[in-house]
């Protein structure tokens, strides 16, 4: 893939991932606000798991963790 194609594919992938992540975050938010499943015994366990997973995401947040080369190789594998 050429650099221009990689840049375009990367931008498209970023937007797609952002959309998917934001939809999931909204669903989790709705479930928490509405107390979805709050009558079950596993509700506290679920909240704790989500809290820990979000801590991991925030602690490991790195803007440069995936290089353009790795993204390019990802797209090459799909061809």
C-alpha positions as CSV (number, residue, x, y, z in Angstrom):
1,X,0.0,0.0,0.0
2,X,1.1,3.5,-0.7
3,X,1.5,6.0,2.1
4,X,-1.6,7.9,0.8
5,X,-3.7,4.8,0.9
6,X,-2.4,3.9,4.3
7,X,-3.3,7.4,5.6
8,X,-6.8,7.2,4.2
9,X,-7.3,3.7,5.5
10,X,-6.0,4.7,8.9
11,X,-8.3,7.7,9.1
12,X,-11.3,5.5,8.1
13,X,-10.4,2.9,10.7
14,X,-10.0,5.5,13.4
15,X,-13.4,6.9,12.7
16,X,-15.0,3.5,12.6
17,X,-13.4,2.5,15.9
18,X,-14.4,5.8,17.5
19,X,-18.0,5.2,16.5
20,X,-18.0,1.6,17.8
21,X,-16.3,2.6,21.1
22,X,-18.7,5.5,21.7
23,X,-21.8,3.3,21.0
24,X,-20.5,0.8,23.6
25,X,-19.7,3.5,26.1
26,X,-23.2,4.9,25.7
27,X,-24.8,1.5,26.2
28,X,-22.7,0.9,29.4
29,X,-23.7,4.4,30.6
30,X,-27.4,3.7,29.9
31,X,-27.2,0.4,31.7
32,X,-25.5,2.0,34.8
33,X,-27.9,5.0,34.9
34,X,-31.0,2.8,34.5
35,X,-29.6,0.2,36.9
36,X,-29.9,-2.5,34.2
37,X,-29.4,-5.8,36.0
38,X,-29.2,-4.1,39.4
39,X,-31.5,-6.8,40.9
40,X,-29.1,-9.6,40.1
41,X,-26.4,-10.7,42.5
42,X,-23.7,-10.2,39.8
43,X,-24.5,-6.4,39.4
44,X,-21.8,-5.3,41.8
45,X,-19.3,-7.7,40.3
46,X,-20.1,-6.4,36.8
47,X,-19.6,-2.8,37.9
48,X,-16.3,-3.7,39.6
49,X,-15.1,-5.4,36.4
50,X,-16.1,-2.4,34.2
51,X,-14.3,0.0,36.7
52,X,-11.1,-2.1,36.6
53,X,-11.2,-2.5,32.8
54,X,-11.6,1.3,32.4
55,X,-8.7,1.9,34.8
56,X,-6.6,-0.4,32.6
57,X,-7.6,1.5,29.4
58,X,-6.8,4.8,31.0
59,X,-3.5,3.7,32.5
60,X,-2.3,2.2,29.3
61,X,-3.5,5.0,27.0
62,X,-0.7,5.7,24.5
63,X,-1.3,7.8,21.4
64,X,1.7,6.4,19.6
65,X,1.2,2.7,20.5
66,X,0.4,1.7,17.0
67,X,2.7,2.9,14.3
68,X,1.6,3.6,10.7
69,X,3.7,0.6,9.7
70,X,1.7,-1.7,11.9
71,X,-1.6,-0.3,10.6
72,X,-0.3,-0.7,7.0
73,X,0.6,-4.3,7.6
74,X,-2.9,-4.8,9.1
75,X,-4.5,-3.7,5.9
76,X,-2.1,-5.7,3.7
77,X,-3.2,-8.8,5.5
78,X,-6.8,-8.2,4.6
79,X,-6.0,-8.1,0.8
